[in-house]
Amino acid sequence: MIKNIKHTKSFKQDLEKYKDNPQLKQLVEILKDLSNNKTNFFLGPSSKNRKEYHMENGLLLIYRIDTDILYLERFGSHTELFQQ
């Protein structure tokens, strides 16, 4: 079970863009799922153990779990997060 949640500066900035989005209410439920190791997708070996959680309407939560800490790294649409 995860005991601590930490976030990056990028995550906080991403979240600010979506502050009026009703999907943010889902974030609490998603964090519960993640704390129980449910519904996650590994991004691949070059991603440094990052995983993504696919939300409705194409939003993604990118995170990683180390020991008992959940690190929230990015939040947004696939296009915003993976544009080159």
Backbone as JSON, one array per atom type, in Angstrom:
{
  "sequence": "MIKNIKHTKSFKQDLEKYKDNPQLKQLVEILKDLSNNKTNFFLGPSSKNRKEYHMENGLLLIYRIDTDILYLERFGSHTELFQQ",
  "N": [[0.84, -1.19, 0.0], [0.53, 2.2, -0.81], [2.01, 4.89, 0.87], [2.81, 7.53, 0.72], [2.39, 10.39, -1.39], [3.85, 12.15, -3.95], [4.56, 14.97, -6.05], [5.69, 16.25, -9.21], [7.04, 19.41, -10.33], [6.24, 19.88, -12.92], [3.91, 18.31, -13.07], [2.23, 19.7, -11.35], [1.96, 22.12, -12.77], [0.75, 21.13, -15.08], [-1.68, 20.21, -14.02], [-2.84, 22.58, -13.25], [-3.69, 23.64, -15.69], [-5.96, 22.18, -16.15], [-7.76, 22.78, -14.19], [-10.49, 23.44, -14.14], [-11.71, 21.27, -15.24], [-14.05, 18.69, -15.18], [-13.14, 16.09, -14.95], [-11.11, 15.98, -13.13], [-12.09, 15.27, -10.71], [-12.13, 12.57, -10.86], [-9.58, 11.9, -10.28], [-9.03, 11.31, -7.59], [-10.2, 8.77, -7.28], [-8.65, 7.39, -9.12], [-6.13, 7.56, -7.91], [-6.6, 5.96, -5.71], [-6.94, 3.48, -7.01], [-4.37, 3.19, -8.09], [-2.86, 3.0, -5.77], [-3.5, 0.5, -5.01], [-2.32, -1.01, -6.9], [-3.66, -1.28, -9.41], [-4.78, -1.19, -12.82], [-2.61, -0.09, -14.73], [-0.15, 0.94, -17.11], [2.87, 0.04, -18.42], [5.41, 2.11, -19.65], [7.64, 1.35, -21.09], [11.1, 0.22, -21.47], [12.88, 2.41, -21.67], [11.72, 4.38, -20.21], [12.26, 4.74, -17.54], [10.86, 3.3, -15.49], [8.35, 4.51, -15.54], [4.8, 4.79, -15.66], [1.56, 4.8, -17.21], [-1.75, 6.03, -16.81], [-4.76, 5.7, -18.33], [-7.26, 7.96, -18.81], [-10.72, 8.96, -19.21], [-11.77, 10.65, -22.2], [-9.26, 10.91, -23.36], [-7.24, 11.81, -21.62], [-4.17, 11.53, -19.8], [-2.41, 10.18, -17.03], [0.77, 10.3, -15.91], [3.05, 8.46, -14.08], [5.15, 7.13, -11.44], [6.13, 4.48, -9.28], [7.94, 4.09, -6.4], [9.11, 2.02, -4.01], [7.21, 2.78, -1.36], [6.14, 5.12, -2.3], [4.23, 7.18, -4.36], [4.85, 8.82, -7.23], [3.7, 11.52, -8.91], [3.92, 12.54, -12.13], [3.24, 13.73, -14.72], [0.37, 15.19, -16.38], [-2.22, 15.23, -18.68], [-3.36, 15.62, -22.11], [-2.65, 13.12, -24.6], [-1.42, 14.21, -26.85], [-0.42, 16.67, -25.83], [1.46, 15.77, -23.96], [3.22, 14.09, -25.32], [4.14, 15.35, -27.59], [6.56, 16.27, -30.01]],
  "CA": [[0.0, 0.0, 0.0], [1.29, 3.43, -0.91], [1.82, 5.74, 2.02], [3.09, 8.92, 0.4], [2.23, 10.83, -2.76], [4.62, 13.35, -4.26], [4.35, 15.37, -7.44], [6.72, 17.09, -9.8], [6.63, 20.76, -10.68], [5.52, 19.74, -14.2], [2.58, 17.8, -12.77], [1.46, 20.81, -10.76], [1.66, 23.02, -13.87], [-0.23, 20.43, -15.93], [-2.94, 20.17, -13.29], [-3.38, 23.94, -13.28], [-4.36, 23.81, -16.98], [-7.21, 21.42, -16.13], [-8.42, 23.02, -12.91], [-11.95, 23.51, -14.29], [-12.16, 20.06, -15.92], [-14.75, 17.8, -14.24], [-12.43, 14.82, -14.8], [-10.19, 16.02, -12.0], [-12.74, 14.56, -9.61], [-11.76, 11.16, -11.01], [-8.2, 11.71, -9.85], [-9.04, 10.66, -6.28], [-10.45, 7.34, -7.51], [-7.48, 6.85, -9.8], [-5.07, 7.4, -6.91], [-6.95, 4.76, -4.93], [-6.61, 2.33, -7.85], [-2.91, 3.07, -8.19], [-2.32, 2.56, -4.49], [-3.76, -0.93, -4.94], [-1.66, -1.57, -8.07], [-4.63, -1.61, -10.45], [-4.9, -0.42, -14.05], [-1.5, 0.74, -15.15], [0.51, 0.5, -18.32], [4.29, 0.35, -18.42], [5.75, 2.88, -20.85], [8.77, 0.76, -21.8], [12.37, 0.21, -20.73], [13.56, 3.7, -21.67], [10.9, 5.35, -19.48], [12.67, 4.79, -16.13], [9.78, 2.75, -14.67], [7.13, 5.32, -15.58], [3.6, 4.13, -16.14], [0.5, 5.75, -17.54], [-3.13, 5.67, -16.51], [-5.61, 6.31, -19.35], [-8.55, 8.45, -18.32], [-11.7, 9.25, -20.26], [-11.5, 11.81, -23.07], [-7.88, 10.96, -23.81], [-6.27, 12.33, -20.65], [-3.23, 10.56, -19.25], [-1.65, 10.46, -15.82], [2.05, 9.59, -15.95], [3.51, 8.32, -12.7], [6.01, 6.0, -11.11], [6.04, 4.06, -7.88], [9.19, 3.61, -5.8], [8.84, 1.5, -2.66], [5.86, 3.12, -0.93], [5.87, 6.49, -2.72], [3.65, 7.38, -5.68], [5.3, 10.08, -7.81], [2.86, 11.99, -10.01], [4.87, 13.27, -12.95], [2.62, 14.56, -15.76], [-1.07, 15.02, -16.55], [-2.72, 15.96, -19.84], [-3.71, 14.8, -23.27], [-1.53, 12.41, -25.23], [-0.75, 15.17, -27.72], [0.34, 17.62, -25.01], [2.54, 15.13, -23.22], [4.17, 13.38, -26.18], [4.49, 16.07, -28.82], [8.02, 16.41, -30.16]],
  "C": [[0.88, 1.24, 0.0], [0.96, 4.34, 0.26], [1.98, 7.22, 1.7], [2.86, 9.19, -1.09], [3.01, 12.12, -2.92], [4.37, 13.7, -5.72], [5.49, 16.26, -7.9], [6.15, 18.48, -10.06], [5.82, 20.74, -11.99], [4.09, 19.26, -13.98], [1.69, 18.92, -12.24], [1.06, 21.81, -11.85], [0.62, 22.42, -14.81], [-1.61, 20.47, -15.29], [-3.62, 21.53, -13.32], [-4.15, 24.21, -14.58], [-5.76, 23.19, -16.99], [-8.04, 21.69, -14.88], [-9.95, 23.08, -12.99], [-12.53, 22.27, -14.96], [-12.83, 19.13, -14.91], [-14.04, 16.46, -14.04], [-11.44, 14.82, -13.64], [-10.78, 15.32, -10.78], [-12.4, 13.07, -9.65], [-10.38, 10.87, -10.43], [-8.12, 11.0, -8.5], [-9.25, 9.16, -6.44], [-9.26, 6.68, -8.19], [-6.35, 6.61, -8.81], [-5.34, 6.2, -6.01], [-6.6, 3.5, -5.71], [-5.1, 2.1, -7.9], [-2.3, 2.58, -6.87], [-2.55, 1.06, -4.26], [-3.21, -1.67, -6.16], [-2.63, -2.05, -9.15], [-4.45, -0.7, -11.65], [-3.72, 0.49, -14.32], [-0.82, 0.11, -16.34], [1.95, 0.97, -18.29], [4.66, 1.03, -19.72], [6.95, 2.34, -21.61], [10.09, 0.95, -21.06], [13.09, 1.56, -20.69], [12.84, 4.75, -20.83], [11.22, 5.45, -18.0], [11.52, 4.41, -15.19], [8.52, 3.6, -14.62], [5.99, 4.49, -16.15], [2.58, 5.19, -16.48], [-0.86, 5.17, -17.22], [-3.99, 6.43, -17.52], [-6.95, 6.68, -18.75], [-9.49, 8.63, -19.51], [-11.27, 10.5, -21.02], [-10.03, 11.99, -23.4], [-6.87, 11.56, -22.85], [-5.43, 11.21, -20.08], [-2.64, 11.08, -17.95], [-0.38, 9.64, -15.92], [2.63, 9.62, -14.55], [4.55, 7.22, -12.6], [5.86, 5.71, -9.64], [7.39, 3.52, -7.45], [8.89, 3.26, -4.35], [7.41, 1.83, -2.27], [5.49, 4.56, -1.27], [5.34, 6.5, -4.16], [4.07, 8.77, -6.15], [4.41, 10.42, -9.0], [3.72, 12.91, -10.86], [4.26, 14.19, -13.99], [1.14, 14.23, -15.84], [-1.51, 15.84, -17.74], [-3.09, 15.02, -20.96], [-2.45, 14.16, -23.84], [-0.72, 13.37, -26.1], [0.11, 16.15, -26.92], [1.59, 16.98, -24.4], [3.61, 14.51, -24.11], [4.48, 14.09, -27.48], [5.99, 16.32, -28.85], [8.39, 17.81, -30.54]]
}
